[in-house]
Amino acid sequence: MKKTLARHIASGVDELTKLRCYGCEKDHPSQRQHDCFLPEDILIDMYFDEALEKVNSTALIRDWLTLLLEVNLTQSDVALEQLNAVKSWLEEYPSEQWRNDVKRMILAPWEDHL
């Protein structure tokens, strides 16, 4: 479920990167004029807070509910355990550790995170 939030933030970072890129805005032929070619970790640092603020909570909750349904609600103990893990993780926001966890999930989406 944490990965779901990380994906929403990553999507926001991508949107903001394209929106704010001078080279894209001016259709500049040189890659040097395109901020969108900066390393992903730098882009995440630049736009993380704004992307987090723009996360659509309705869409996030919908995705979490879909994930819980995939877990199978007959396994309510597993679903409850995941909800409690996410709740305690969200209570850590906006600590530096919380931000680093989310950034790590964005940069390494293939790793298995809760």
Secondary structure, 3 states (H helix, E strand, C coil): CHHHHHHHHHHHHHHHHHHHCHHHHHCCCCHHHCHHHCCHHHHHHHHHHHHHHCCCHHHHHHHHHHHHHHHCCCCHHHHHHHHHHHHHHHHCCCCHHHHHHHHHHHHCCCCCCC
